Amino acid sequence: MQNLGEADPKENAIVNDLLAQPVDIDMLVNATPRGLEEQVYLRSLMAIGLDSQPEAQYLRQLATALGFDQASFNQIHDQADAQRLYS
């Protein structure tokens, strides 16, 4: 939201509505160019607080859909200094 700068209230409302919608994981994965899977996952990880079960579930679903195994998943979390979801 900080990057919207001089957006008017209507524009802010549109962005807030879009952010409130659930992510279509299949669409996101299909739109991800080959070789950028880790970057897409990392951006999702950085965009959320990872402080709720739905957020953890989303990340697990995204990682699975992108083809990551648990070791790769944990490695990305380690690189981002983020909490691991698999032990």
C-alpha positions as CSV (number, residue, x, y, z in Angstrom):
1,M,0.0,0.0,0.0
2,Q,2.9,2.3,0.6
3,N,3.8,2.1,-3.0
4,L,0.5,3.5,-4.2
5,G,1.7,7.1,-3.4
6,E,-1.0,9.6,-4.5
7,A,-3.7,7.0,-5.0
8,D,-7.2,8.3,-4.3
9,P,-9.6,6.5,-2.0
10,K,-11.3,4.7,-4.8
11,E,-8.0,3.3,-6.1
12,N,-7.0,2.3,-2.6
13,A,-10.3,0.5,-2.2
14,I,-9.8,-1.4,-5.4
15,V,-6.3,-2.6,-4.3
16,N,-7.6,-3.5,-0.8
17,D,-10.4,-5.6,-2.4
18,L,-7.9,-7.4,-4.6
19,L,-5.6,-8.1,-1.7
20,A,-8.5,-9.5,0.3
21,Q,-9.3,-12.1,-2.4
22,P,-7.9,-15.6,-2.0
23,V,-4.9,-16.4,-4.3
24,D,-5.7,-18.7,-7.1
25,I,-2.7,-21.0,-6.7
26,D,-3.3,-22.9,-9.9
27,M,-3.4,-19.6,-11.9
28,L,-0.3,-18.3,-10.2
29,V,1.6,-21.5,-10.9
30,N,0.5,-21.6,-14.5
31,A,1.6,-17.9,-14.9
32,T,5.0,-18.5,-13.4
33,P,7.7,-18.7,-16.0
34,R,9.9,-21.7,-15.9
35,G,12.9,-21.1,-13.7
36,L,11.2,-18.4,-11.6
37,E,9.4,-20.8,-9.2
38,E,11.6,-20.1,-6.3
39,Q,11.3,-16.3,-6.8
40,V,7.5,-16.5,-6.9
41,Y,7.5,-18.6,-3.7
42,L,9.9,-16.3,-2.0
43,R,7.8,-13.2,-2.8
44,S,4.8,-14.9,-1.3
45,L,6.8,-15.8,1.8
46,M,8.0,-12.2,2.1
47,A,4.5,-10.7,1.6
48,I,2.9,-12.5,4.5
49,G,3.5,-12.5,8.2
50,L,3.4,-16.3,8.5
51,D,1.6,-16.0,11.8
52,S,-1.6,-18.0,11.1
53,Q,-2.5,-21.4,10.0
54,P,-4.2,-20.2,6.7
55,E,-0.9,-18.5,5.7
56,A,1.1,-21.7,6.5
57,Q,-1.4,-23.7,4.5
58,Y,-1.2,-21.4,1.6
59,L,2.6,-21.6,1.5
60,R,2.5,-25.4,1.7
61,Q,0.0,-25.5,-1.2
62,L,2.0,-23.1,-3.2
63,A,5.3,-25.0,-2.6
64,T,3.6,-28.3,-3.6
65,A,2.1,-26.8,-6.7
66,L,5.4,-25.3,-7.7
67,G,7.0,-28.7,-7.3
68,F,9.1,-28.2,-4.2
69,D,9.9,-31.0,-1.9
70,Q,10.1,-30.4,1.8
71,A,13.9,-30.0,1.8
72,S,13.7,-27.3,-0.9
73,F,10.9,-25.7,0.9
74,N,12.9,-25.5,4.1
75,Q,16.0,-24.3,2.3
76,I,14.0,-21.3,0.9
77,H,12.8,-20.5,4.4
78,D,16.3,-20.7,5.8
79,Q,17.6,-18.4,3.1
80,A,14.9,-15.9,3.9
81,D,15.4,-16.3,7.7
82,A,11.8,-17.4,8.0
83,Q,10.2,-20.0,10.2
84,R,10.4,-23.5,8.8
85,L,7.0,-25.3,8.3
86,Y,8.5,-28.8,8.1
87,S,10.8,-30.2,10.8
